[in-house]
Amino acid sequence: MLAFDDPQLGIMLQSSSESALRDAAFGIVGLDADSRVVVYNRWESELSGLSPEKVLGKAFFTEVAPCTNNYLVALRYDQETVLDETLDYVFSYRLRPIAVRLRLLKVGGDRRWLLVMRRDG
Amino acid sequence: MDSAQEYERLLQFLHACPVGIAELDGVGAIQMINGHGVQLLAKVAPGKMGFFEMISSEGLTLARLHEFAGTHGMIRDRLRVATAPGGEVTHLELTLWKVDPSRYMVVFTDVTAIVAAEHAQRRLQEQEAEIERARQAGAERLAAQHARLELAATILHDIGNAVTGIGTRVANLIAEPAWPEHQSLSRLHGLLAANKDALERGFPGKADALVGMLRAIEAATGERSATWRDSLNLIARGVTHVGEIISLHRRLVPDGALGAPVPVDLRLVVDDALGFLSRSFERRAIRVDRAPAEQPMTVSGDRTRLTQVAVNLLKNACEAFDELPASDARERAVSIHFGADAAMVELTISDNGGGFAPAAELFQRGATSKATGSGLGLASCLAVAQAHGGSLTLHSAGVGLGANAILRLKAA
């Protein structure tokens, strides 16, 4: 069972089954080395209102979630080789601001993970 | 394009707008915000949701929002707000509209770079103003210094002229023959002493006393005459000393610094100079021929300085004879001529005195062909001539062959 705050989450995500990723109780976005979307789970899809089919293969920070294309989120992945950081943020996928907690994960290799939880604004 | 596609395009358009756009409800909570807006607010207030929680400014508060009485319209136009969440200051420019009684729209951009440029520009302007103030203060100090030097030059010149007048008068008095009253008394005393018998007949018993009294008066007058002459010599030495002090100080004031220009007739200037020097010419038995000039020789300039030049040139002509051997029997003469054309006025002073070697560098400061000259005169004269838009040239066929000085000045 995947948990947002699990310290081992980075390693667990690498070996998790597709269904485990899909059904997780928080948003999971997996990106390749160019930040193109390779994993977009159900929870995240419901939050954003975007179906995985629409999103997969797209550049996440510029085409899918331009509100994250800044030094707080996007730039962190480029700056760090290994990254595990949690921060409060605001999403505005459909213009509606949503208070979220983000966990930025990069445990080595090319895969980048963006994990999303709702929080009280 | 179906409506879903249109919706996506519209969303993309709003997210990509290069300004922050947000809709606020009646208590300032963000209802909608575009991508650029989220990025800007993430920079100034990471993770916050309430607009007035993020942006705090005296000019932009919820209370101010509610002060706006109209149903719609602009509340704030391009208000600048500075925030520094992580120590680094970010400047936002916000425009706030009331859209309807329960909705507000705010548009905001990051103007940090513009504000920095404005600050830099302001600092530059302040620095330039500071430099300009310093320059003006320097110019004023220089002008004040120049004015003091001008004043000093004028005072020195006026005192110099007055002292020259006193010197001339004293020299004339010294040159006069011994008191004629004393000579007459001597003769009368001799006459009466030689004819004492006849005097005794006219004034019985009084002749000796009368002759004695006359001798005493003659002696006293002679003594008074000698004292007078000694006093005159003392005064002459004093005047010479004052003159030396003045010429010493004149070296310290700038050459060619002129007073306000006035019309000056060069003929009158020359006549004044001749008046100062008449005794010097007489003592050396120099004949002075001043050619008449019918029309005025008017220049625009500094009369005091021009008189100084004329005195200097005439004095040089006068002293040109001092270098000749005592055996020289030539008839000494200085001649003065005026000439003029439309542009220039010309004064020529010629002498048949000692002359100078053709290559002599007479205008160099300190240079002189005279045994007692200071070498300061001609350099100053040239500076004054040039300051009057003119020139000064000196010619001599050689030592012992006389010289002439030509002063040309711009006609008024």
Boltz contact constraints between the chains, C-beta under 6 A:
constraints:
  - contact:
      token1: [A, 66]
      token2: [B, 15]
      max_distance: 6.0
  - contact:
      token1: [A, 66]
      token2: [B, 35]
      max_distance: 6.0
  - contact:
      token1: [A, 67]
      token2: [B, 35]
      max_distance: 6.0
  - contact:
      token1: [A, 67]
      token2: [B, 38]
      max_distance: 6.0
  - contact:
      token1: [A, 70]
      token2: [B, 39]
      max_distance: 6.0
  - contact:
      token1: [A, 70]
      token2: [B, 42]
      max_distance: 6.0
  - contact:
      token1: [A, 72]
      token2: [B, 42]
      max_distance: 6.0
  - contact:
      token1: [A, 88]
      token2: [B, 47]
      max_distance: 6.0
  - contact:
      token1: [A, 89]
      token2: [B, 47]
      max_distance: 6.0
  - contact:
      token1: [A, 90]
      token2: [B, 38]
      max_distance: 6.0
  - contact:
      token1: [A, 92]
      token2: [B, 33]
      max_distance: 6.0
  - contact:
      token1: [A, 92]
      token2: [B, 38]
      max_distance: 6.0
  - contact:
      token1: [A, 95]
      token2: [B, 32]
      max_distance: 6.0
  - contact:
      token1: [A, 97]
      token2: [B, 30]
      max_distance: 6.0
  - contact:
      token1: [A, 97]
      token2: [B, 33]
      max_distance: 6.0
  - contact:
      token1: [A, 99]
      token2: [B, 49]
      max_distance: 6.0
  - contact:
      token1: [A, 121]
      token2: [B, 49]
      max_distance: 6.0
